[in-house]
């Protein structure tokens, strides 16, 4: 099978990016031809993650310097221009996200090449702008453009893959045909994580690992840690992840204002193996994301034998059941109480960490990739069968 993967929105290593990297790493090993279209920033990340496939790189522009709205528009235009060059070369075009820079080029290729099948992936639905932290204009554009993508996908994609039944039901409520949607879970590389040696000592009381953005709850985490340090002055938190300079500066300012400079360590971006090292050096994993479609970082922390504490989002109950600690959304006090309660009981932390590792083994990427290939192959087989019957 020949698959063109569109990842034109990629500029850091998000959960959705991790998903396509892990899946197509395995499909390549099975003999399928994989080409990924993406910007230079995304290419560098994929190479650091040792994804050895064919690449088609967007012209050498550092899109991030143009701001999120203009940069995504430029990726869309360049993606449409370059995707035409792939006419007649692929069996499947796979849009790895529901950003317009991925869905519109996929739609264009599907339009001009009647033989290609379009598999679209959507990870979660963006909340209404009034319900989301961050820049109001960016939030409005994110919400509006995603709804455009969903409208295009529901009419023209041959298959839509979501990460949970919870998200599937939401798409159905937006008018997407249920039979067109397949749930394809996310996963974790348990073999890689088990092989990382980070020492037996847990140097940090807690770890945070995600894109440094307000929607990821970064400021909530600092408020939580302020309360924790009020009771445990030597508590150490490590925060791993990429963030824009403006957000990093604001984060450092809040840390300094609360007198937490010795309690919070900002590490910056790390490749996956580096993130796992910090997880393995931490007792707890704090995840204050206020919007999520699955929670890959939680799964990776669990595989690293970290006890995960997260806001009580509906999808987590479907994915993790009772294997993580839930706190009410936006309740900083309850979050801090949960942290302090666990840090005061090392025996319980050890027991829960072992249970977390055992639970998460069912989400191994090898199993997830096999399911993804089955879903993609079924679309091709189904359409080929319909074509034969029509003939």
C-alpha positions in Angstrom: 0.0 0.0 0.0 1.2 3.5 -0.8 0.1 6.2 1.7 0.6 9.9 1.6 0.5 11.4 5.2 -0.3 15.1 5.5 1.1 16.7 8.6 1.3 20.3 7.4 0.4 21.7 10.8 3.2 20.1 12.7 5.6 22.4 14.5 6.1 20.6 17.8 5.5 17.0 19.1 1.8 16.9 20.1 -0.1 13.8 21.0 -1.6 13.7 17.5 1.9 13.9 15.9 3.2 11.2 18.2 0.3 9.0 17.0 1.0 9.2 13.3 4.8 8.8 13.9 4.3 5.6 15.9 1.7 4.1 13.6 3.6 4.8 10.4 6.9 3.7 11.8 5.3 0.3 12.2 3.5 0.3 8.8 6.8 1.1 7.1 8.4 -1.9 8.7 5.6 -4.0 7.3 6.6 -3.0 3.8 4.1 -0.2 3.0 5.4 2.9 1.2 5.0 6.0 3.4 5.6 9.6 2.4 4.9 12.4 4.8 4.3 16.0 3.7 5.2 18.5 6.5 7.0 21.7 7.2 10.7 21.8 8.0 10.1 22.1 11.8 8.0 18.9 11.6 10.6 17.1 9.5 13.3 17.8 12.1 11.1 16.4 14.9 10.3 13.3 12.9 14.0 12.7 12.2 14.8 13.1 15.8 12.1 10.5 16.6 14.0 8.2 14.1 11.0 7.9 11.7 12.7 6.7 8.5 10.2 7.2 5.7 10.0 9.3 2.5 9.4 13.0 3.1 8.0 15.9 1.1 9.0 19.1 2.9 7.2 22.4 2.5 9.4 25.2 1.1 12.0 26.4 3.7 10.0 28.9 5.7 9.9 29.1 9.5 6.2 29.3 9.6 6.0 29.8 13.4 7.4 33.4 13.0 4.2 34.4 11.1 1.8 33.7 14.0 -0.6 30.8 14.2 -3.3 32.1 11.9 -1.1 33.3 9.0 1.3 30.3 9.3 -1.5 27.8 9.0 -2.9 29.6 6.0 0.5 29.5 4.3 0.8 25.8 5.0 -2.6 25.3 3.5 -1.7 27.1 0.3 1.7 25.3 -0.1 0.1 22.0 0.8 -2.5 22.4 -1.9 0.2 23.2 -4.5 2.5 20.3 -3.5 -0.3 17.7 -3.2 -1.1 18.0 -6.9 2.3 16.6 -7.6 1.2 13.4 -6.0 -1.6 12.7 -8.5 -1.8 9.0 -9.3 1.0 8.0 -6.9 -0.9 6.9 -3.8 -3.7 4.5 -2.7 -4.5 6.6 0.4 -4.1 10.2 1.5 -4.1 10.3 5.3 -4.7 13.7 6.9 -3.1 13.4 10.4 -5.1 16.3 11.9 -8.3 18.3 11.3 -6.3 21.5 10.6 -7.4 23.0 7.3 -3.7 22.8 6.2 -4.2 19.0 6.2 -7.9 18.5 5.3 -8.1 20.9 2.4 -5.1 19.4 0.5 -6.4 15.9 1.2 -9.8 17.0 -0.2 -8.1 18.5 -3.3 -6.2 15.3 -4.0 -9.4 13.2 -3.5 -11.1 15.6 -5.9 -8.6 15.3 -8.7 -7.6 11.7 -8.2 -10.7 9.5 -8.1 -8.7 6.4 -7.3 -7.2 7.7 -4.0 -9.0 7.1 -0.7 -9.1 9.8 2.0 -8.6 8.7 5.6 -9.1 11.7 7.9 -8.1 11.8 11.6 -9.6 14.1 14.2 -8.3 14.1 17.8 -10.8 16.2 19.8 -13.3 19.0 19.3 -12.2 22.5 20.1 -14.5 24.1 22.7 -16.4 27.3 21.9 -14.1 30.4 22.1 -15.8 31.6 25.3 -15.0 28.4 27.0 -11.3 28.3 26.2 -8.2 30.0 27.7 -5.8 32.0 25.5 -6.1 34.6 22.7 -9.8 35.1 21.8 -9.1 35.7 18.1 -7.0 32.5 17.9 -9.7 30.6 19.7 -12.4 31.8 17.4 -10.3 30.9 14.3 -9.5 27.4 15.7 -13.1 26.7 16.5 -14.4 28.0 13.1 -11.8 26.3 11.0 -12.2 23.0 12.7 -16.0 23.1 12.0 -15.2 23.8 8.3 -12.8 20.8 8.4 -15.5 18.5 10.0 -18.0 19.6 7.3 -15.5 18.8 4.5 -14.6 15.4 6.1 -18.1 14.3 6.6 -18.9 14.8 2.9 -15.8 13.7 1.2 -13.6 11.5 3.5 -13.9 7.8 3.0 -13.1 7.1 6.6 -12.8 9.3 9.8 -10.7 7.9 12.6 -11.2 9.2 16.1 -9.5 8.3 19.3 -12.5 7.5 21.5 -16.2 6.6 21.5 -16.8 9.8 23.3 -15.5 11.8 20.4 -17.3 9.6 17.8 -20.6 10.4 19.4 -19.8 14.1 19.3 -19.1 13.9 15.6 -22.3 12.1 15.0 -24.1 15.0 16.8 -22.6 17.3 14.2 -24.1 15.3 11.4 -21.3 12.9 10.5 -22.5 9.5 9.4 -21.8 7.0 12.1 -20.8 4.3 9.7 -18.0 6.5 8.4 -16.4 6.8 11.8 -14.0 4.2 13.3 -12.5 4.5 16.8 -8.7 4.1 16.6 -7.1 4.4 20.0 -3.8 6.0 20.9 -1.0 4.1 22.5 2.3 4.0 24.3 5.7 2.4 23.5 6.0 0.2 26.5 9.2 -1.5 25.2 11.0 1.7 24.7 10.0 3.1 28.1 10.9 -0.1 29.9 14.4 0.0 28.4 15.2 3.5 29.6 17.4 3.6 32.7 16.8 6.7 34.8 18.1 5.4 38.1 16.2 4.0 41.1 15.8 7.4 42.8 12.9 9.7 42.1 14.6 13.1 41.9 11.3 15.0 41.4 8.1 14.9 43.4 6.1 15.5 40.2 6.5 16.0 36.4 4.5 17.9 33.9 5.0 17.2 30.2 3.0 18.8 27.4 3.0 21.8 25.0 3.4 24.9 27.2 0.1 26.6 26.4 -2.7 27.9 28.6 -5.2 25.2 27.4 -2.8 22.6 28.8 -3.3 24.1 32.3 0.3 25.4 32.8 -0.8 28.2 35.0 -3.1 26.0 37.0 -0.1 23.7 37.6 1.9 26.6 39.0 -1.0 27.5 41.3 -1.2 23.9 42.5 2.5 23.7 43.2 2.4 27.0 45.1 -0.2 25.3 47.5 1.9 22.1 47.6 5.1 24.0 48.6 3.1 25.8 51.3 2.9 22.5 53.1 6.0 20.9 51.6 8.6 23.6 51.0 11.2 21.4 49.4 8.8 19.9 46.8 10.3 19.7 43.3 8.4 19.9 40.0 9.9 19.5 36.5 8.1 20.9 33.5 9.0 19.5 30.1 7.7 20.9 26.8 7.9 23.4 24.0 6.4 26.9 24.4 6.4 30.2 22.6 8.7 32.8 24.2 5.8 35.0 25.3 4.2 32.1 27.2 7.6 31.0 28.6 8.3 34.5 29.9 4.8 34.7 31.5 5.3 31.3 33.1 8.7 32.2 34.5 7.3 35.5 35.8 4.5 33.7 37.7 7.0 31.2 39.1 9.2 34.0 40.4 6.3 36.0 41.8 5.3 33.0 43.9 8.8 32.4 45.1 9.0 29.0 43.4 12.2 29.4 41.4 13.9 26.6 43.5 10.8 24.4 43.3 10.0 24.4 39.6 12.4 23.5 36.8 11.6 24.4 33.2 13.4 22.0 30.9 12.1 22.9 27.4 11.4 20.6 24.5 12.8 17.1 24.6 12.5 14.2 22.2 10.3 11.3 23.5 13.1 9.3 25.2 14.2 12.4 27.1 10.6 13.1 28.3 10.4 9.5 29.5 13.7 9.9 31.5 12.1 12.8 33.5 8.9 10.9 34.0 10.9 8.0 35.4 12.6 10.4 37.8 9.3 11.6 39.1 6.8 10.2 41.6 3.6 11.9 40.2 2.5 13.2 36.9 0.4 16.4 36.9 -1.9 16.8 33.9 -4.1 19.9 34.1 -5.3 19.9 30.5 -8.8 21.4 30.2 -9.5 19.9 26.8 -8.4 16.5 25.5 -9.4 13.7 23.2 -7.4 10.9 24.8 -4.3 11.7 26.9 -1.1 10.1 25.4 1.1 11.9 27.9 -0.9 10.3 30.7 -0.4 6.9 29.2 3.4 7.5 28.8 3.6 8.6 32.4 1.7 5.5 33.6 4.1 3.3 31.6 7.0 5.2 33.4 5.4 4.2 36.7 4.2 7.7 37.5 0.9 8.1 39.3 -1.2 10.4 37.1 -3.4 13.2 38.5 -5.7 14.9 36.0 -8.8 17.0 35.7 -11.9 14.9 35.4 -12.5 15.1 31.7 -15.2 12.8 30.3 -13.0 10.9 27.9 -10.5 9.9 30.6 -13.1 7.6 32.2 -13.4 5.7 28.9 -9.7 5.5 28.4 -8.2 5.1 31.8 -11.1 4.0 33.9 -10.0 4.1 37.6 -6.3 3.9 36.9 -5.6 7.6 37.5 -6.5 10.1 40.1 -9.3 12.5 39.1 -9.9 16.0 40.5 -12.7 18.4 39.7 -12.1 20.7 36.7 -10.3 23.9 37.7 -10.3 23.0 41.4 -6.8 24.1 42.4 -7.3 23.3 46.0 -8.5 19.7 45.4 -5.6 19.2 43.0 -3.1 20.3 45.6 -4.8 18.1 48.2 -4.5 15.1 46.0 -0.8 15.8 45.4 0.0 16.2 49.1 -2.0 13.1 50.1 0.0 11.0 47.7 3.4 12.5 48.6 2.7 11.7 52.2 2.2 8.0 51.4 5.1 6.5 49.5 3.8 3.0 49.9 0.6 3.9 48.2 2.4 5.7 45.4 4.6 2.7 44.7 1.5 0.4 44.6 -0.4 2.7 42.3 2.6 3.1 40.0 2.9 -0.6 39.5 -0.9 -0.9 38.8 -0.6 2.0 36.3 2.2 0.2 34.4 0.2 -3.1 34.3 -3.0 -1.3 33.1 -1.5 0.7 30.3 0.1 -2.4 28.6 -3.1 -2.9 26.6 -2.4 0.3 24.7 0.8 -0.8 23.1 1.5 0.9 19.8 2.0 -2.4 18.0 -1.6 -3.3 18.7 -2.9 0.2 17.8 -0.9 0.2 14.5 -2.4 -3.2 13.5 -5.9 -1.8 14.1 -5.2 1.3 12.1 -3.9 -0.7 9.1 -7.1 -2.9 9.3 -9.3 0.2 9.2 -7.4 1.7 6.2 -7.4 -1.6 4.3 -11.1 -2.1 4.9 -11.9 1.2 3.2 -9.9 0.2 0.1 -11.4 -3.3 0.0 -14.9 -1.9 0.5 -14.6 0.7 -2.3 -12.9 -1.8 -4.6 -15.8 -4.2 -4.1 -18.3 -1.5 -4.8 -16.4 -0.6 -8.0 -16.4 -4.2 -9.1 -20.1 -4.5 -8.5 -20.8 -1.3 -10.4 -18.8 -2.6 -13.3 
